[in-house]
Amino acid sequence: MSDLSSFSSTVGGRYATALFELALEAGELDRVEADMAALGEALSASDDLAKLIRSPLYSREEQARAMAAVAEAMGLSGLTCNLLGLMAQKRRLFVLPETIRVFARLAAEHRGEVTAEVTAARALSETQREALARTLREAIGREVKLQLAVDEDLIGGLVVKVGSRMVDTSIRSRLAALRRAMREVG
């Protein structure tokens, strides 16, 4: 596994790295990873929760109480609850989304996985997802976890990001390239 210091260059990265190390040491990596994924889904689903973690209008105590209630309702582990309490106390809940992303990357790297962000013009079938994952696994030489999104503006094709590499086979990008070429000619 790569040096953990590469992930801790930001505030959210430092929280994620610390939580990852504690979870690994306690043998609770899978549980904490599930907690973090559930928190990410909750933040996406609830505008009120997203506002709570970002708004300076709420006091530390209000944020801490609200996050403790959320953690209890979600049945989160002690490590995750402690992290949320510390972040509320330090007024750092606004970095929770980044902490969740970095933690997911740390856990995936620990398992030898790499995440591929795939954007398609329409939802991919199970067969298409399996074929794409197999192709990426063969190209990269590591297990690939797909993170799928739909963007109808692509018209067709895919945009695949793995780490710092990106492959854009969308019709939108091909039309843009054709448009640029036509301007150069005309």
C-alpha positions in Angstrom: 0.0 0.0 0.0 1.2 3.5 -0.7 2.3 5.8 2.0 -0.7 7.1 4.0 0.9 10.6 4.2 -0.1 11.2 0.5 -3.8 11.1 1.6 -3.3 13.4 4.6 -2.5 16.7 2.9 -5.9 18.2 3.6 -8.0 18.5 6.7 -10.5 15.9 5.5 -7.7 13.6 4.4 -6.1 13.8 7.9 -9.4 12.8 9.5 -9.9 10.0 7.0 -6.3 8.7 7.5 -6.7 8.8 11.3 -10.0 7.0 11.1 -8.6 4.4 8.7 -5.7 3.6 10.9 -7.9 3.3 14.0 -10.4 1.1 12.2 -7.6 -1.1 10.8 -6.0 -1.4 14.2 -9.4 -2.3 15.9 -10.3 -4.8 13.1 -13.4 -2.7 12.3 -12.4 -1.6 8.8 -15.5 -3.1 7.0 -17.9 -1.7 9.6 -16.4 1.8 9.5 -16.3 1.7 5.7 -20.0 0.8 5.7 -20.7 3.7 8.1 -18.8 6.2 5.9 -20.7 5.0 2.8 -24.0 5.3 4.7 -23.1 8.8 5.8 -22.2 9.8 2.2 -25.6 8.5 1.1 -27.3 10.4 3.9 -25.6 13.6 3.0 -26.6 13.2 -0.7 -30.2 12.4 0.3 -30.8 15.1 2.9 -30.5 18.8 2.2 -31.0 19.5 5.9 -28.1 17.3 6.9 -25.9 18.9 4.2 -26.8 22.3 5.5 -26.1 21.3 9.1 -22.5 20.4 8.4 -21.8 23.5 6.3 -23.7 26.2 8.1 -21.8 28.4 10.6 -25.2 29.4 12.1 -25.3 26.2 14.1 -23.2 26.2 17.3 -20.7 23.4 18.0 -23.1 22.0 20.6 -26.1 22.0 18.1 -24.0 20.3 15.5 -22.7 17.8 18.0 -26.2 16.9 19.3 -27.6 16.7 15.8 -24.8 14.5 14.5 -25.0 12.2 17.6 -28.7 11.8 16.9 -28.0 11.0 13.3 -25.3 8.5 14.3 -27.6 6.8 16.8 -30.5 6.6 14.3 -28.1 5.1 11.7 -26.5 2.7 14.1 -23.0 3.9 13.4 -20.0 2.3 15.1 -18.2 3.9 18.1 -15.2 4.9 16.0 -17.5 6.7 13.5 -19.5 8.4 16.3 -16.2 9.5 17.9 -15.0 11.0 14.6 -18.3 12.9 14.1 -18.2 14.2 17.7 -14.6 15.4 17.3 -15.3 17.0 13.9 -18.3 18.9 15.5 -16.2 20.0 18.5 -13.5 21.3 16.2 -16.1 22.9 13.8 -14.8 20.7 10.9 -18.0 18.9 9.9 -17.8 20.8 6.6 -15.0 18.5 5.5 -17.0 15.4 6.1 -17.7 14.8 2.4 -14.0 14.9 1.6 -13.3 12.7 4.6 -15.8 10.1 3.3 -14.2 10.2 -0.2 -10.6 9.8 1.1 -11.6 7.1 3.5 -13.2 5.1 0.6 -10.0 5.5 -1.4 -7.9 4.3 1.5 -10.0 1.3 2.1 -10.1 0.4 -1.6 -6.3 0.7 -1.9 -5.9 -1.4 1.2 -8.0 -4.2 -0.6 -6.0 -3.7 -3.8 -8.9 -2.0 -5.6 -9.0 1.0 -7.7 -12.2 3.1 -8.3 -13.2 4.0 -11.8 -15.6 6.9 -12.1 -17.8 6.1 -15.1 -20.3 8.5 -16.6 -22.6 7.2 -19.3 -25.3 8.7 -21.4 -27.8 6.2 -20.0 -27.8 3.6 -17.2 -25.6 0.5 -18.0 -27.1 -3.0 -17.8 -25.6 -5.5 -15.5 -23.9 -7.2 -18.5 -22.4 -3.9 -19.6 -21.1 -3.1 -16.1 -19.5 -6.6 -15.8 -17.8 -6.3 -19.2 -16.6 -2.8 -18.4 -15.2 -3.9 -15.0 -13.5 -6.9 -16.6 -11.9 -4.7 -19.4 -10.7 -2.2 -16.9 -9.3 -4.9 -14.6 -7.4 -6.4 -17.5 -6.0 -3.0 -18.6 -5.1 -1.8 -15.1 -4.1 -5.1 -13.5 -6.1 -4.5 -10.3 -9.6 -5.1 -9.0 -11.9 -2.3 -10.2 -14.8 -0.9 -8.4 -17.2 1.1 -10.7 -18.7 4.3 -9.5 -21.5 4.9 -12.0 -23.3 8.2 -13.0 -25.6 9.1 -15.8 -25.3 12.3 -17.9 -27.7 12.4 -20.8 -25.8 15.4 -22.3 -23.1 12.9 -23.4 -25.5 11.7 -26.1 -23.7 8.4 -26.2 -20.5 6.7 -25.2 -18.6 6.8 -21.8 -16.3 9.0 -19.8 -14.1 6.8 -17.6 -11.7 8.3 -14.9 -9.3 6.1 -13.1 -7.0 8.0 -10.9 -5.5 10.8 -13.0 -6.3 9.1 -16.3 -9.4 9.8 -18.2 -10.8 8.3 -21.4 -13.6 10.2 -23.1 -15.4 8.3 -25.8 -18.6 10.3 -25.6 -20.4 11.6 -28.7 -20.4 15.1 -27.1 -16.6 15.2 -27.0 -16.4 13.9 -30.5 -18.8 16.6 -31.7 -16.8 19.2 -29.9 -13.6 18.0 -31.5 -15.3 18.1 -34.9 -16.5 21.6 -34.2 -12.9 22.7 -33.3 -11.6 21.1 -36.5 -14.2 22.9 -38.6 -13.3 26.3 -37.1 -9.6 25.7 -38.0 -10.5 24.9 -41.6 -13.0 27.7 -42.0 
